[in-house]
Amino acid sequence: MPKETETTLNKNNGYIIEMIDVTKSFGDFNALRDINLKVNKGERIVICGPSGSGKSTLIRCINRLEEHQSGEIIVNGIRLTDDLKNIEQIRSEVGMVFQQLNVFPHMTVLDNLTLAPISVRGLKKGEAEELALYYLNRVHIADQAKKYPNQLSGGEQQRTAIARALCMKPQIMLFDEVTSALDPEMVAEVLDVMVELAHEGMTMLCVTHEMGFAKEVGDRMVFMDRGIILEEAPPNQFFRSPQNERAKKFLEKILSHY
Amino acid sequence: MTFNVRIIIEYLPWIKEGLTFTILICSLALPIGFVLGSVVCIALMSQNSALRNIAVAYVEVLRNIPFLILIFIVFFVLPFYGLRIAPLTAGIGTLSVYASAYFAEIIRGAILSVPKGQREAAQALGLRPGIIMRKIIIPQMLGYLIPPVTNIGITIIKESSVLSVITVTELTYYSNYIIGKTFSPFEILPLVAVIYLIITAVFSLGMNVLENRFIHVENFGRLGI
C-alpha cells in the first residue's frame, strides 16, 4: 500500500497520537511494556503513577527524545521511525516543557523564543519577535523580554519555556512534571497558564502530581506503574472509584495530602 | 656577589632571538594543538567504538609519557625508521601533538558539562544538530573551556623550554648557551625566569579578556529555582 494512503488512513482514524504495543528498554530495564494509548485532538491526558513507572519515558518517546524498541508510534499521521525527516516533522508539531526548565541561559527571554521560529520556520527576525511578544503576553511575562533567564524566578522561567514551545505553533504539548521543581508559590502561576492553554483546545499530555489541575482540566487520567498502563478513566471516575489495586494504593498515598 | 648587568646587555640580542623562537613555537603549537585536539575529541565521542578506542589510546599514550622522553623519541629514535625531521619542525609538531591530547579531554569535559536538558530542549523545538551545536552547546561550553585551556596553555609554554635539548634555538637554549660561555647563572637565570613569567602572564591576561568578552558572567549564572 503506498505510504500516502497509509498515513491518510491513520489521519482518518482521527487520533492525533497513537501508540501501539510500544516497548522501551534501557539495557535490561523495561521502562515501557506493551503501551497502547490513543489520544484524540484536543484531549487533555494526565499521566500519573509512582516514580519509575515510565511516565516521562512514555511522553519522551513521542518526540523521539527516547527511542522505542518495538511497536508503533504515530503522531498526527506521521509514523515515528529512524527517518530524520519524520522525526523533525513530528518535533515541529509537538512542543515540550521540562521539569528542569531548560531555558537557554546565555540568551535573553526574547531570543529564547525567536531562535526556533527563525532557524526552523525561516521567519525573519521582526516577525519572530512579534510572534514571541504575542506569546510572552499570553503567559504574562512580556515585560521580561529583554532579561536573561537567571534574572527571572523559576515560575517565570517555566512560563518562558512554555511560550518558547508555543512559538512553534505545535498541535500537541507535552508537559513533563513541569511544576515539580518549582517552589510552591510559583506552581500556581504555571498551572494557570496550562489551564488557559487547555481551555483554548490544545491537545496536552501532562505528567504531573498536581491532582487539582488534573481534576480541573483533565479529560482522561492514565495511571501507570512499572512500565504498564494499568488504568484509564475520566478524572472524576478515577479519583472516586479507581478499579486497579495499585491505582487505589497510589491514590491513598497522594490524596492523604489534600 | 655583584650583579653583572653587562653580561645581560652584551648577550641581549641572543636572548631576543631565543624569545622570538619561543613565541613562534608557542603561537603555532597551541592553536594547532587545539584544532588537533578538537578532531581527537570528535573521535573520543564517536559512536564507532574502533575510532573511539584509537582516540583513547592516543590520549593515554601522549598524556602519560614525559614530554622530554617524547621529544627524544621523535628526534633520536624516529630517524632509525627513516623519519628524520628538522629540530624546529619536530619541536613544534611534537608540542602540538602533546597539547592536543590534553585539549581533547578538556573539550570533551566542556561538552559534557553543558546540561543534557539543553540539547533536549533544543531538539524538542526541532532545531537541527548544526544549529544546536553552534548556538546552544558551544556558547555554553566556553565557560567550561577557557580556564582549563589557560592552564594547559601555560603548561605548554613552559614545556617549550624542553625543546632546547634537541637544539631548537629558543629561550632556554640560549640561556644555557650564554651561561656555558660566561659562567653567569646568577644574572641569566633570573632574567629568563622573569621572561617566561611575562609570556605566561600575557597569555593568561589574553585568555581573561576572551573570557570576559564572550561570557557575560553576570547573565550566565546557573538557573536558580
Interface residues (C-beta under 8 A of the other chain):
Chain A: N63 R64 L65 E88 R91 S92 V94 G95 M96 F98 Q100 L101 N102 V103 F104 P105 H106 L115 A116 S119 V120 Y148 P149 N150 Q151 G154 Q157 A161 R164 A165 M168 A181 L182 D183
Chain B: P115 G117 Q118 E120 A121 A122 Q123 A124 L125 G126 L127 R128 I131 K135 I136 P139 Q140 H216 N219 F220 G221 R222 L223 G224 I225
